[in-house]
Amino acid sequence: MEIAVVGSGYVGLVTGVCLAHLGHRVTCIDINLEKINKLRKGVPPIYEPGLDVMLKDLIRKKRITFSTSIKTGTKKAVVIFIAVGTPSKPNGEADLTYVENVAREVAENMHSYKLLVEKSTVPAETGLRIRRTVQMNLPKKYRNKNNGGLEFDVASNPEFLREGSAIEDFMNPDRVVVGVESKRAEEIFREIYKPLKPRMIVTDLKSAELIKHASNSFLATKISFINSIAQVCDRVGADVLKVSEGMGFDKRIGRHFLDAGIGYGGSCFPKDVEAFIHLSEKSGYNFILLDAVRKVNESQRRYFIRLIEDKLWIVKNKVIAVLGLSFKPNTDDMRSAPSVDIIQALQKEGATVRAYDPQAMENAQSLLPGVTLTKDVFSAVKGAHCLLLLTEWPEFKKIDFKRIHNLMQQPLVFDGRNMFADENLEQYGFEYYGIGRGIYKGERG
């Protein structure tokens, strides 16, 4: 099938590459010429495990091409996935400017049936607005249905890709959700995803749009819930790792997303929670639960900073080593990363920060001015008064803590992800502080 994917960011590029891998002929479109030129050479602009190898193979097989022209993509493709950014406005509402621009330009270049697919996370009723935009911007001879108007469909096919495991998620989905308005559109989706033999949920447009927001908001709620439990654990002397384990074995709850830490980040959860709150308010419902989820997430970073201030005592003129900058492991994405807020707060108090991340160093340069980005872990910790673990990269599990202890000025470790909870760092002479590990020993901190 001929497919165009407009937008070559995390979602669009992975979607395009995976669809091409399934055997479709895909054109990935982006207005950023520098990005397109890199992609033509087989160089992805993002880090995602396995993406570079798959991309080069598909280019060699001529199953995927790249362009800056929506007109070219519209002419070739039957199905057009819209995977452009939907950033938050100051009030939390999703900014759909890019979605509208794509819909308008596709419409202006349509001369045969097209299926326009929302792949970006958008609020309910966006599909109806896309339909109206297309209808108003079709070539004049196609606008009048009574005069042989041009047929087209608008559909929603939300993505459920986790950065760091996006290819695996696409190729082995829990479910594929499609919101359609016609049988024709449903059959096209069944043909697109046929090689995956997925569990397909077929619904109306608005329900499909809400499924994505509801799913991400629920997962964010689980994270904020266990982080709240962690704060209680610290105050009563309990261990959140045992609490989450005991909860997770309950099939009604499940263990996933019950890891206490410094809060969620990235491009999805913060933005989608804000957008869902705004959508609910606009519809006349005050979603107070999600408002609390957002506030808990923000407070968790401040809680970690207070822990550092309490145990380090004086932050000014101290050297603080940071391991991990991306919002999660196996990605270079720094969007809404907790590390940014935490580091900036410590810098404001006069700390000198040195940091290392396996993949996010380039993205961190512009976001963290004044931070010394080091070539490895040992360069970051040399002479440091404390060590912060902010992203649980697997390679950090292999750290030589004996060597780290000898390099540091003071043996203080603050583990924002509880990654070293089972390592018994005290045996190397460290003072170790995790999240929700009963640090106040029953005192009211």
C-alpha positions in Angstrom: 0.0 0.0 0.0 1.2 3.5 -0.7 1.4 5.5 2.6 2.6 8.9 3.5 3.6 9.9 7.0 3.7 13.7 7.7 6.1 14.5 10.5 9.3 12.6 11.1 9.8 12.9 14.8 9.7 10.1 17.3 6.2 8.9 16.4 6.2 9.7 12.7 9.6 8.2 11.9 9.1 5.0 13.9 5.7 4.6 12.3 7.0 5.1 8.8 9.9 2.8 9.2 7.8 0.0 10.8 5.1 0.3 8.1 7.8 0.0 5.4 9.2 -3.0 7.3 5.7 -4.6 7.0 6.0 -4.3 3.2 4.2 -1.0 2.4 5.8 1.8 0.3 6.2 4.7 2.6 7.1 8.4 2.1 8.1 10.2 5.2 7.6 14.0 5.0 9.0 16.8 7.2 9.4 20.5 6.7 12.9 20.3 8.2 15.2 19.9 5.2 18.3 19.2 7.3 16.4 16.3 9.0 15.2 15.0 5.6 18.7 15.1 4.2 20.0 13.1 7.1 17.3 10.5 6.7 18.1 10.1 3.1 21.6 9.1 4.1 20.2 6.6 6.7 20.9 8.8 9.7 18.0 9.1 12.1 17.7 12.4 14.0 16.7 10.6 17.2 18.1 7.7 19.2 15.9 4.7 19.3 17.4 1.2 19.6 17.4 -0.7 16.3 16.1 2.3 14.3 19.3 3.1 12.4 19.8 -0.5 11.2 16.2 -0.9 10.1 16.3 2.5 8.3 19.4 1.7 6.3 18.0 -1.6 5.2 14.7 -0.1 4.0 16.5 2.6 2.1 18.6 0.0 0.4 15.5 -1.9 -0.5 13.8 1.3 -1.8 10.8 0.7 0.5 11.0 4.2 2.1 11.7 7.6 0.8 11.9 11.1 2.3 10.5 14.5 1.2 9.7 18.0 2.3 6.6 18.1 0.0 3.1 17.2 1.2 2.0 17.7 -2.4 4.3 14.8 -3.5 3.1 12.6 -0.6 -0.5 13.3 -1.3 -0.2 12.5 -5.0 1.4 9.1 -4.3 -0.3 7.9 -1.2 -3.8 6.5 -0.5 -3.3 6.7 3.3 -1.8 9.8 4.9 -0.8 9.6 8.6 -0.6 13.0 10.4 2.2 12.7 13.0 3.1 16.3 13.6 3.7 18.0 16.9 0.8 19.0 19.2 2.6 21.2 21.8 0.8 22.6 24.8 -0.4 26.2 24.8 0.1 28.2 28.0 -3.3 27.1 29.3 -2.5 23.4 28.7 -4.7 23.1 25.6 -3.2 21.2 22.7 -2.0 23.5 19.9 -3.3 21.9 16.7 -1.8 24.5 14.3 0.4 21.9 12.6 -2.5 19.4 12.3 -4.6 22.0 10.6 -1.8 23.0 8.3 -1.3 19.4 7.1 -5.1 18.9 6.6 -5.4 22.0 4.5 -2.3 21.3 2.3 -3.4 17.7 1.8 -6.9 18.9 0.8 -5.5 21.4 -1.7 -3.6 18.6 -3.5 -6.3 15.9 -3.5 -7.6 14.5 -6.7 -8.7 11.0 -5.6 -9.8 9.2 -2.5 -7.6 9.6 0.6 -7.7 8.3 4.1 -6.4 11.0 6.5 -5.3 9.4 9.8 -4.6 11.2 13.1 -1.5 9.6 14.6 -0.6 12.5 16.8 -2.3 12.6 20.2 -5.2 15.0 19.7 -8.3 15.9 21.8 -11.7 14.6 21.0 -13.5 16.2 18.0 -10.2 16.9 16.2 -11.3 14.5 13.5 -14.4 16.5 12.9 -12.3 19.6 12.5 -10.0 17.9 10.1 -12.9 16.8 8.0 -14.3 20.4 7.9 -10.8 21.8 7.0 -10.4 19.3 4.2 -13.9 19.9 2.8 -13.4 23.7 2.8 -10.0 23.5 1.1 -10.5 20.9 -1.6 -10.1 22.0 -5.2 -13.4 23.9 -6.1 -14.5 21.3 -8.5 -14.6 18.6 -5.8 -16.4 20.6 -3.0 -20.0 20.0 -4.1 -21.0 16.5 -3.2 -24.1 16.8 -5.4 -21.8 17.5 -8.3 -19.6 14.5 -7.9 -17.7 15.7 -4.8 -14.4 13.9 -3.9 -14.7 11.2 -1.3 -12.3 11.0 1.6 -12.2 9.6 5.1 -10.8 10.9 8.4 -9.7 8.3 11.0 -8.0 8.1 14.4 -5.2 5.6 15.0 -3.5 6.6 18.2 0.0 5.4 18.9 1.1 3.5 22.0 4.8 3.6 21.5 7.2 3.9 24.4 10.4 5.7 23.6 13.3 3.3 24.0 11.2 0.3 22.9 9.1 1.9 20.2 9.9 -0.6 17.4 9.1 -3.5 19.7 5.9 -1.9 20.7 4.9 -1.3 17.1 5.7 -4.8 15.9 4.1 -6.5 18.9 1.2 -4.3 19.9 -1.1 -5.0 22.8 -3.9 -3.7 20.6 -4.4 -1.5 17.5 -7.1 1.2 18.0 -8.8 2.7 15.0 -11.6 5.2 15.0 -13.4 5.2 11.6 -16.4 6.7 9.9 -16.8 4.1 7.1 -16.4 0.4 6.3 -13.9 1.4 3.6 -11.6 3.0 6.1 -11.8 0.0 8.5 -10.9 -2.4 5.7 -7.9 -0.2 4.7 -6.6 -0.4 8.3 -7.1 -4.2 8.4 -5.0 -4.4 5.3 -2.3 -2.1 6.7 -1.9 -4.1 9.9 -2.6 -7.5 8.6 1.0 -8.8 8.9 0.9 -8.1 12.7 -2.3 -10.1 13.2 -3.2 -7.6 16.1 -6.1 -7.4 18.4 -7.9 -4.5 16.6 -10.3 -2.2 18.5 -12.6 -0.6 16.0 -14.6 2.4 17.3 -15.9 5.8 16.4 -13.6 8.8 15.9 -14.2 10.5 19.3 -13.8 7.3 21.3 -10.5 6.5 19.6 -9.2 10.0 20.3 -10.2 9.7 24.0 -8.6 6.2 24.4 -5.1 7.6 24.0 -5.6 10.5 26.5 -7.3 8.2 28.9 -4.6 5.6 28.7 -1.7 8.0 29.3 -3.5 9.8 32.0 -4.2 6.6 33.9 -0.6 5.5 33.7 0.5 9.0 34.9 -2.0 8.5 37.8 -0.3 5.2 38.8 3.1 6.9 38.8 1.9 9.8 41.0 0.0 7.4 43.3 3.1 5.3 44.0 5.2 8.5 44.5 2.7 9.7 47.1 3.0 6.3 48.8 6.8 6.7 48.7 6.6 9.9 50.6 4.4 8.2 53.3 6.9 5.3 53.4 9.8 7.7 54.1 7.8 9.3 57.0 6.7 6.0 58.7 9.8 4.0 58.0 8.3 1.6 55.4 9.9 0.5 52.1 8.1 1.5 48.9 9.8 -1.4 47.0 8.0 -3.9 49.2 4.8 -2.0 49.1 4.7 -1.8 45.3 5.6 -5.5 45.1 2.8 -6.4 47.4 0.4 -4.3 45.4 1.6 -5.5 42.0 0.8 -9.1 42.5 -2.9 -8.2 42.7 -4.1 -8.9 39.1 -6.5 -6.0 39.4 -3.6 -3.6 39.9 -0.6 -5.0 38.2 3.1 -4.2 38.7 3.7 -1.9 35.8 4.2 1.9 36.4 4.4 1.3 40.2 8.1 2.4 40.4 8.6 5.3 42.8 11.1 8.0 41.7 11.4 11.6 40.7 8.2 11.8 38.6 7.3 11.3 35.0 8.6 13.4 32.1 8.9 13.1 28.3 6.8 14.4 25.5 3.6 12.5 26.3 2.5 12.2 29.9 3.0 15.9 30.9 1.4 17.2 27.7 -1.4 14.7 27.6 -2.4 15.1 31.2 -2.6 18.9 30.7 -4.5 18.5 27.5 -7.0 16.1 29.1 -7.6 18.4 32.0 -8.3 21.3 29.6 -10.5 19.1 27.4 -12.5 18.1 30.4 -12.9 21.7 31.6 -14.0 22.7 28.2 -16.7 20.0 28.2 -17.9 21.2 31.6 -16.2 18.6 33.8 -13.7 19.5 36.5 -11.2 16.5 36.4 -9.8 17.1 39.9 -8.1 13.7 40.0 -5.8 14.6 37.1 -5.1 18.0 38.6 -3.8 16.2 41.7 -1.8 13.8 39.5 0.0 16.8 37.9 0.6 18.5 41.2 2.0 15.3 42.8 4.4 14.9 39.8 5.7 18.5 40.3 6.1 18.1 44.0 8.1 14.9 43.7 11.0 16.7 42.1 10.9 19.3 44.8 10.9 16.5 47.4 14.1 15.0 45.9 15.7 18.4 46.0 14.8 18.9 49.6 16.3 15.5 50.4 19.6 16.5 48.8 19.6 19.8 50.7 18.9 18.1 54.0 21.7 15.5 53.7 24.3 17.5 51.8 23.5 20.5 54.2 25.2 23.3 52.2 24.7 23.2 48.5 26.6 26.4 47.6 30.0 25.7 46.1 29.5 21.9 46.2 30.3 19.8 43.2 27.4 17.5 42.3 27.7 14.6 39.9 24.7 13.6 37.9 24.2 10.3 36.0 21.4 10.3 33.5 19.8 13.3 31.9 17.1 11.9 29.4 13.6 11.5 30.9 14.0 7.7 30.6 16.6 5.2 29.5 17.2 4.1 25.9 16.3 7.5 24.4 18.0 10.9 24.0 14.8 12.8 24.6 15.1 15.6 27.2 11.6 17.0 26.9 10.2 17.6 30.4 13.0 15.5 31.8 13.1 15.7 35.7 16.8 16.2 35.5 16.4 19.7 34.0 14.3 21.0 36.9 16.5 19.3 39.5 19.8 20.5 38.1 18.6 24.1 37.6 17.4 24.2 41.2 20.8 23.1 42.5 22.6 25.5 40.2 20.4 28.3 41.5 21.7 27.5 45.0 25.3 27.8 43.8 26.2 24.2 43.1 28.6 23.2 40.3 27.1 20.4 38.3 28.9 17.7 36.2 26.8 15.3 34.3 27.0 12.2 32.0 24.3 10.5 29.9 24.9 7.7 27.3 22.8 9.4 24.6 21.3 12.8 25.6 24.5 14.9 25.8 23.9 16.8 22.6 20.3 17.6 23.5 21.4 18.6 27.0 23.8 21.3 25.8 21.2 23.9 25.1 18.9 23.0 28.0 21.5 23.0 30.7 23.9 25.9 30.3 26.7 26.0 32.9 26.7 22.2 33.4 29.9 20.4 32.5 29.1 17.4 30.3 31.7 14.7 30.8 32.9 11.9 28.6 32.1 9.1 31.1 30.9 8.3 34.6 34.3 8.6 36.3 35.0 12.1 34.9 31.6 13.2 36.3 32.2 11.9 39.9 35.8 12.9 40.4 36.0 15.3 43.4 32.2 15.4 43.7 30.5 16.0 47.1 27.5 13.8 46.1 26.2 11.7 43.2 22.7 11.8 41.8 21.2 9.0 39.7 18.4 10.6 37.6 17.9 8.1 34.7 18.1 4.3 35.1 20.4 3.5 32.2 21.2 -0.3 32.2 25.0 0.5 31.9 24.9 2.2 35.3 24.2 -1.1 36.9 27.8 -2.1 36.0 29.4 0.9 37.8 32.6 0.1 39.9 31.5 1.7 43.2 34.9 1.0 44.8 36.5 3.2 42.2 33.7 5.7 42.5 34.2 6.0 46.3 37.9 6.7 45.8 37.2 9.4 43.3 34.5 11.3 45.2 35.1 14.0 47.8 32.2 12.9 49.9 30.5 9.5 49.7 26.8 10.6 49.3 24.5 8.9 46.8 21.0 10.1 46.0 19.2 7.5 43.9 16.2 9.1 42.2 15.1 5.8 40.6 15.9 3.3 43.3 18.2 1.6 40.8 20.8 0.7 43.4 18.4 -0.4 46.1 19.8 -3.9 46.2 23.5 -3.0 45.8 24.2 -2.4 49.5 26.3 0.7 48.7 27.0 1.1 52.4 29.5 -1.8 52.1 31.7 0.6 50.0 31.4 3.4 52.6 28.5 5.3 51.0 25.6 7.1 52.6 22.8 5.9 50.3 19.3 7.6 49.9 16.6 6.3 47.6 13.0 7.3 47.2 10.4 5.9 49.7 13.0 3.8 51.6 12.0 5.0 55.1 14.7 7.7 55.4 13.0 9.5 58.2 12.9 6.3 60.4 9.5 7.1 61.7 10.1 10.8 62.3 7.9 13.4 60.7 10.2 14.9 58.0 
